[in-house]
């Protein structure tokens, strides 16, 4: 209890002679400087985001042109894919597919009302 009493007395003395007010003002100035710094950083990032966006399909300016070898290889791959015959359509299932019981695959029956009510 003595420690609390001493702190209270010290706070009263500082309040009377103005040191408490000076410390509070210094802390407030320090906090305001930090707020200003963070706000300016935020504003700079926001201004950086306002740069114009290129139209869709337009490559960025720093994208290098593809090499002729890559272009030729891509063209050959596309041509090979075009020449490959398509896979035949899937055949219908064989056997007695119509006689298979599929009732377990049906959606559950809606009975209405509250399922938790008794």
C-alpha positions in Angstrom: 0.0 0.0 0.0 2.9 2.3 0.6 4.1 2.0 -3.0 0.7 3.0 -4.3 0.5 5.9 -1.9 4.0 7.1 -3.0 3.0 6.9 -6.7 -0.1 8.9 -6.1 1.8 11.6 -4.2 4.4 11.7 -7.0 1.6 12.1 -9.6 0.1 14.9 -7.6 3.5 16.7 -7.4 4.1 16.3 -11.1 0.7 17.6 -11.9 1.3 20.7 -9.8 4.7 21.5 -11.2 3.8 20.7 -14.9 6.1 17.8 -15.5 3.2 15.4 -15.9 1.6 17.7 -18.5 4.9 18.0 -20.4 5.4 14.2 -20.5 1.9 13.7 -21.7 2.4 16.3 -24.4 5.7 14.7 -25.5 4.0 11.3 -25.8 1.1 12.8 -27.7 3.5 14.5 -30.2 5.4 11.2 -30.6 2.1 9.3 -31.3 1.0 11.9 -33.8 4.4 11.7 -35.7 4.0 7.9 -35.9 0.4 8.3 -37.2 1.6 10.8 -39.9 4.3 8.5 -41.0 2.0 5.5 -41.3 -0.6 7.6 -43.1 2.0 8.9 -45.7 3.2 5.3 -46.3 -0.4 4.2 -46.9 -1.1 7.1 -49.3 2.1 6.2 -51.3 0.9 2.6 -51.7 -2.6 3.8 -52.7 -1.1 6.1 -55.4 1.0 3.2 -56.7 -2.2 1.2 -57.1 -3.8 3.9 -59.3 -1.5 3.2 -62.2 -3.4 2.4 -65.4 -4.2 -1.3 -66.0 -3.5 -2.5 -69.6 -6.4 -3.8 -71.6 -7.2 -7.5 -71.3 -5.1 -9.5 -73.7 -2.4 -6.9 -73.9 0.9 -8.3 -72.8 3.0 -6.3 -70.3 5.7 -4.1 -71.9 8.6 -6.1 -70.3 7.5 -9.5 -71.7 10.1 -10.7 -74.2 9.1 -12.0 -77.6 9.1 -15.8 -77.9 12.1 -17.3 -79.7 11.6 -18.6 -83.2 12.4 -22.2 -82.1 9.6 -22.0 -79.4 7.2 -20.7 -82.0 8.0 -23.5 -84.4 7.8 -26.2 -81.7 4.4 -24.8 -80.6 3.1 -24.8 -84.2 4.2 -28.4 -84.7 2.5 -29.5 -81.5 -0.7 -27.9 -82.5 -0.5 -29.5 -85.9 0.2 -33.0 -84.4 -2.8 -32.6 -82.1 -5.0 -31.6 -85.0 -4.0 -34.7 -87.0 -4.5 -37.2 -84.1 -7.9 -38.9 -84.5 -10.4 -38.3 -81.7 -11.1 -41.1 -79.4 -14.2 -43.1 -80.3 -17.4 -42.4 -78.3 -17.8 -44.5 -75.2 -19.9 -47.6 -75.8 -23.0 -48.1 -73.7 -22.6 -50.4 -70.7 -23.0 -54.0 -71.5 -25.1 -56.5 -69.6 -28.4 -56.0 -67.8 -28.0 -52.3 -66.8 -31.8 -51.7 -66.8 -32.3 -54.4 -64.1 -29.8 -52.8 -61.6 -31.4 -51.5 -58.4 -30.4 -47.8 -58.1 -32.9 -46.7 -55.4 -30.0 -46.1 -53.0 -28.8 -43.3 -55.3 -32.0 -41.3 -55.1 -32.3 -38.1 -53.1 -33.8 -38.5 -49.6 -37.5 -38.0 -49.4 -38.6 -34.7 -47.9 -41.1 -35.2 -45.1 -41.6 -31.6 -44.1 -41.8 -30.2 -40.6 -39.0 -29.8 -38.1 -36.8 -32.9 -38.1 -35.8 -32.2 -34.5 -39.3 -32.0 -33.2 -40.7 -35.0 -31.3 
